[in-house]
Amino acid sequence: MKIEVSHHIDASEPDAEGFHTYHYEYDVYRFSDGDTTYLGRAYTDEPDCASFQGRSQAGRDYRLTTHDLHHPLFNEAAEHLRKLGKTNLSWLKDRVGYVSIDCDRDIGPVTSPSRIRRWLCQLRGRFSRLFR
């Protein structure tokens, strides 16, 4: 995985007293592998938070979907951010806004033991309702 980090400041012009109407300072993370890139952002005034904004594939930009949460590159990117202390992760979901990521539940390979157990419990519940 290739990681690029750039620092950005988005601020209004200072008023007569030197104050800004708005001032945002953040880092943009680009996590790339091959032709896939995930874009993340972390604001400096929220040191434990980061959000995933989108995905690029072969030069085209895409909105994130729940399928992205299981992509190996997404998982590696999330792990990298957690190691940096970004323990409150979220992703930008189309027509919903920012959705919190429960790293133990939401991300990881579909074949992880906890995901398989949860899936089996759901199946058991569905079948038990059918045969009542």
C-alpha atoms as a printed R data frame, in Angstrom:
    type eleno elety resid chain resno       x       y       z
1   ATOM     1    CA   MET     A     1   0.000   0.000   0.000
2   ATOM     2    CA   LYS     A     2   1.274   3.445  -0.922
3   ATOM     3    CA   ILE     A     3   0.293   6.267   1.442
4   ATOM     4    CA   GLU     A     4   0.329   9.965   0.564
5   ATOM     5    CA   VAL     A     5  -0.533  12.624   3.138
6   ATOM     6    CA   SER     A     6  -1.057  16.307   2.381
7   ATOM     7    CA   HIS     A     7  -1.882  19.090   4.822
8   ATOM     8    CA   HIS     A     8  -4.573  21.659   3.944
9   ATOM     9    CA   ILE     A     9  -5.948  24.869   5.430
10  ATOM    10    CA   ASP     A    10  -9.267  26.285   4.276
11  ATOM    11    CA   ALA     A    11  -9.884  29.667   5.894
12  ATOM    12    CA   SER     A    12 -11.649  32.933   5.221
13  ATOM    13    CA   GLU     A    13  -9.714  36.148   4.915
14  ATOM    14    CA   PRO     A    14  -8.997  37.641   8.348
15  ATOM    15    CA   ASP     A    15 -11.215  40.509   9.419
16  ATOM    16    CA   ALA     A    16  -9.904  43.858  10.707
17  ATOM    17    CA   GLU     A    17  -9.044  42.286  14.069
18  ATOM    18    CA   GLY     A    18  -7.273  39.314  12.497
19  ATOM    19    CA   PHE     A    19 -10.025  36.751  13.124
20  ATOM    20    CA   HIS     A    20 -11.335  34.309  10.525
21  ATOM    21    CA   THR     A    21 -15.021  33.668   9.873
22  ATOM    22    CA   TYR     A    22 -14.071  30.043   9.272
23  ATOM    23    CA   HIS     A    23 -10.848  28.068   9.575
24  ATOM    24    CA   TYR     A    24 -10.487  24.349   8.811
25  ATOM    25    CA   GLU     A    25  -7.182  22.528   9.037
26  ATOM    26    CA   TYR     A    26  -6.965  18.909   7.938
27  ATOM    27    CA   ASP     A    27  -4.843  16.166   6.427
28  ATOM    28    CA   VAL     A    28  -5.871  14.285   3.297
29  ATOM    29    CA   TYR     A    29  -4.777  10.648   3.096
30  ATOM    30    CA   ARG     A    30  -4.504   8.745  -0.186
31  ATOM    31    CA   PHE     A    31  -4.162   4.981   0.216
32  ATOM    32    CA   SER     A    32  -3.264   3.343  -3.106
33  ATOM    33    CA   ASP     A    33  -2.568  -0.112  -4.431
34  ATOM    34    CA   GLY     A    34  -2.485  -0.657  -8.166
35  ATOM    35    CA   ASP     A    35  -5.294   1.323  -9.773
36  ATOM    36    CA   THR     A    36  -7.388   1.544  -6.573
37  ATOM    37    CA   THR     A    37  -7.185   4.514  -4.201
38  ATOM    38    CA   TYR     A    38  -9.162   5.304  -1.049
39  ATOM    39    CA   LEU     A    39  -9.339   8.918   0.071
40  ATOM    40    CA   GLY     A    40  -9.507   9.848   3.758
41  ATOM    41    CA   ARG     A    41  -9.582  13.071   5.743
42  ATOM    42    CA   ALA     A    42  -8.695  13.925   9.341
43  ATOM    43    CA   TYR     A    43  -9.230  17.351  10.911
44  ATOM    44    CA   THR     A    44  -6.468  18.537  13.240
45  ATOM    45    CA   ASP     A    45  -8.928  19.668  15.927
46  ATOM    46    CA   GLU     A    46 -10.295  16.092  16.207
47  ATOM    47    CA   PRO     A    47  -7.118  14.034  16.684
48  ATOM    48    CA   ASP     A    48  -8.905  10.691  17.197
49  ATOM    49    CA   CYS     A    49 -11.243  11.025  14.173
50  ATOM    50    CA   ALA     A    50 -10.860  10.300  10.467
51  ATOM    51    CA   SER     A    51 -13.312   9.682   7.651
52  ATOM    52    CA   PHE     A    52 -13.166   7.909   4.312
53  ATOM    53    CA   GLN     A    53 -14.482  10.142   1.529
54  ATOM    54    CA   GLY     A    54 -14.399   8.063  -1.649
55  ATOM    55    CA   ARG     A    55 -12.626   5.616  -3.933
56  ATOM    56    CA   SER     A    56 -10.847   6.000  -7.260
57  ATOM    57    CA   GLN     A    57 -10.592   3.046  -9.610
58  ATOM    58    CA   ALA     A    58  -8.622   3.281 -12.837
59  ATOM    59    CA   GLY     A    59  -8.810   7.081 -12.773
60  ATOM    60    CA   ARG     A    60 -12.567   7.301 -12.114
61  ATOM    61    CA   ASP     A    61 -14.034   8.569  -8.827
62  ATOM    62    CA   TYR     A    62 -16.731   6.611  -6.994
63  ATOM    63    CA   ARG     A    63 -18.799   7.063  -3.867
64  ATOM    64    CA   LEU     A    64 -18.236   4.512  -1.150
65  ATOM    65    CA   THR     A    65 -20.579   1.562  -0.603
66  ATOM    66    CA   THR     A    66 -20.758  -1.097   2.091
67  ATOM    67    CA   HIS     A    67 -18.766  -3.368  -0.246
68  ATOM    68    CA   ASP     A    68 -15.784  -1.039   0.152
69  ATOM    69    CA   LEU     A    69 -15.692  -1.808   3.882
70  ATOM    70    CA   HIS     A    70 -14.549  -5.346   3.003
71  ATOM    71    CA   HIS     A    71 -11.948  -4.405   0.384
72  ATOM    72    CA   PRO     A    72  -8.427  -5.437   1.491
73  ATOM    73    CA   LEU     A    73  -7.012  -1.971   0.732
74  ATOM    74    CA   PHE     A    74  -9.771  -0.288   2.762
75  ATOM    75    CA   ASN     A    75  -9.018  -2.638   5.668
76  ATOM    76    CA   GLU     A    76  -5.305  -1.881   5.472
77  ATOM    77    CA   ALA     A    77  -6.013   1.870   5.317
78  ATOM    78    CA   ALA     A    78  -8.321   1.688   8.348
79  ATOM    79    CA   GLU     A    79  -5.683  -0.250  10.285
80  ATOM    80    CA   HIS     A    80  -3.068   2.384   9.393
81  ATOM    81    CA   LEU     A    81  -5.320   5.188  10.657
82  ATOM    82    CA   ARG     A    82  -6.029   3.287  13.885
83  ATOM    83    CA   LYS     A    83  -2.278   2.920  14.464
84  ATOM    84    CA   LEU     A    84  -2.034   6.710  14.127
85  ATOM    85    CA   GLY     A    85  -4.571   7.065  16.950
86  ATOM    86    CA   LYS     A    86  -7.609   7.642  14.721
87  ATOM    87    CA   THR     A    87  -9.915   5.335  16.667
88  ATOM    88    CA   ASN     A    88 -13.167   7.056  15.657
89  ATOM    89    CA   LEU     A    89 -13.532   6.192  11.958
90  ATOM    90    CA   SER     A    90 -16.429   6.958   9.631
91  ATOM    91    CA   TRP     A    91 -17.253   6.794   5.940
92  ATOM    92    CA   LEU     A    92 -19.288   9.037   3.658
93  ATOM    93    CA   LYS     A    93 -22.377   7.102   2.553
94  ATOM    94    CA   ASP     A    94 -24.396   8.306  -0.429
95  ATOM    95    CA   ARG     A    95 -27.666  10.071   0.551
96  ATOM    96    CA   VAL     A    96 -27.006   9.396   4.255
97  ATOM    97    CA   GLY     A    97 -23.895  11.329   5.265
98  ATOM    98    CA   TYR     A    98 -21.155  10.164   7.593
99  ATOM    99    CA   VAL     A    99 -21.639   6.704   9.089
100 ATOM   100    CA   SER     A   100 -19.569   5.475  12.019
101 ATOM   101    CA   ILE     A   101 -17.403   2.407  11.431
102 ATOM   102    CA   ASP     A   102 -17.371  -0.285  14.105
103 ATOM   103    CA   CYS     A   103 -14.004  -1.810  13.229
104 ATOM   104    CA   ASP     A   104 -14.839  -5.128  14.901
105 ATOM   105    CA   ARG     A   105 -18.181  -5.454  13.142
106 ATOM   106    CA   ASP     A   106 -18.148  -3.494   9.881
107 ATOM   107    CA   ILE     A   107 -14.776  -4.028   8.277
108 ATOM   108    CA   GLY     A   108 -12.600  -6.991   7.592
109 ATOM   109    CA   PRO     A   109 -12.804  -9.928   5.273
110 ATOM   110    CA   VAL     A   110 -16.243 -11.423   4.894
111 ATOM   111    CA   THR     A   111 -14.760 -14.734   6.070
112 ATOM   112    CA   SER     A   112 -13.582 -13.466   9.465
113 ATOM   113    CA   PRO     A   113 -14.785 -15.740  12.319
114 ATOM   114    CA   SER     A   114 -16.949 -13.060  13.951
115 ATOM   115    CA   ARG     A   115 -18.706 -12.284  10.656
116 ATOM   116    CA   ILE     A   116 -19.328 -16.006  10.000
117 ATOM   117    CA   ARG     A   117 -20.764 -16.499  13.509
118 ATOM   118    CA   ARG     A   118 -23.068 -13.508  13.080
119 ATOM   119    CA   TRP     A   119 -24.185 -14.779   9.652
120 ATOM   120    CA   LEU     A   120 -24.911 -18.260  11.058
121 ATOM   121    CA   CYS     A   121 -26.974 -16.756  13.893
122 ATOM   122    CA   GLN     A   122 -28.978 -14.737  11.375
123 ATOM   123    CA   LEU     A   123 -29.583 -17.845   9.268
124 ATOM   124    CA   ARG     A   124 -30.626 -19.854  12.305
125 ATOM   125    CA   GLY     A   125 -33.130 -17.140  13.218
126 ATOM   126    CA   ARG     A   126 -34.606 -17.063   9.713
127 ATOM   127    CA   PHE     A   127 -34.974 -20.837   9.510
128 ATOM   128    CA   SER     A   128 -36.490 -21.134  12.970
129 ATOM   129    CA   ARG     A   129 -39.221 -18.664  11.954
130 ATOM   130    CA   LEU     A   130 -39.967 -20.719   8.828
131 ATOM   131    CA   PHE     A   131 -40.528 -23.962  10.714
132 ATOM   132    CA   ARG     A   132 -42.701 -22.709  13.578
